[in-house]
Amino acid sequence: PAQFDLTATIETVAGLSWSYASNDEITIFDGKNVNQFVTVDGGSSAVFSGLANKNADALMAVYPSTTKGRYQGKVDATVPSVQNGVNGGVDKSNLVLAAYKKNDGQNVLDFKNMLSFVKIVIAAEDDIVSVELKSNAGEKLSGAVNVGLFESPTIEALETSSQSVTLYGDPLDGTYYFAVIPQTLAQGYTLNFINSDDFRSSVSSSEEIAFERAKITEISFNADKLGWVAPVNPN
């Protein structure tokens, strides 16, 4: 292993973009060892430093940094099932990024966004503090995944993954994005809402819908037709 620098980028998605923060870490796989690289300054294109085999045939990498799994060309990662709603964007902590590069003499890692992004617009007057996106046929949208790190990175949900993902805000007001495992929902989806008084409401669509990697899919609902129901009294 030798100390060297790698410049890491992040794939943008339509109007969404991200930057690394200072002290962010990525995990580098050099074929033999699992190595943590750290950036001092951060940025949309950041320099990460660490120890690895600089002469490896290829380097593979994943963000966020992880010690899970073993180097076999794949690594375990997690898509959060509970996500903080960011108006107009996606919190970087909800991302899963992967990169692959052959030993071409260029120390640049172009990280690909492994997730899909589901757009939803919520108005302040709807008084919604939580919205759950759930697949009707049980397809997995969040939780444990297996990320393939070969030349064309792949992502696959594990059996323990969840068929739902939830956004929180206080209240949600604006444009938000669920970060989900790329998936085709054969029987559509259900949106479950909770307002500030803990009342519940749901809307569903039974039509097939595809959530593609590194793309945005917008879904909508009619707020005027939400039928709010009081929470069940546990007593």
MOUR-V616454 format. One record per backbone hydrogen bond with DSSP energy under -0.5 kcal/mol. NH is the residue of the N-H (numbers start at 1). CO is the residue of the C=O. Records with the same first field share a line. If there is no record, write none. Layout:
NH=CO  CO
This chain:
2=52
4=50
6=48
7=107
8=6  46
9=109
10=44
11=111
13=16
16=13
20=43
23=39
24=21
26=37
27=62
28=26  35
29=60
30=28  33
35=28  33
37=26
38=49
39=24
40=47
43=20
46=8
48=6  46
49=38
50=4
52=2
54=52
56=53
59=101
60=29
61=99
62=27
63=97
65=25
72=70  74
75=147
77=145
79=143
80=78
83=166
85=168
86=89
87=85
88=175
89=86
94=91
95=92
97=63
98=112
99=61
101=59
103=57
104=102
107=105
108=106
109=7
110=108
111=9  109
112=98
114=96  112
116=180
117=215
118=178
119=117  217
120=176
122=174
126=123
127=124
129=194
130=194
131=167
132=192
133=165
134=132  190
135=163
136=188
138=135
141=162
142=162
143=79
145=77
146=156
147=75  145
148=146  154
149=73
153=151
154=148
156=146
158=144
161=158
162=142
165=133
166=81
167=131
168=83
169=129
170=171
172=128
173=171
174=122
176=120
177=89
178=118
180=116  178
181=141
182=114
183=211
185=183  209
186=184
188=185
189=205
190=134
191=203
192=132  190
193=191  201
194=130
195=199
196=127
198=195
200=229
201=193
203=191
205=189
209=185
211=183
212=210
214=115
215=212
217=117
219=119
223=221
225=222
226=223
227=225
228=226
229=200
234=232
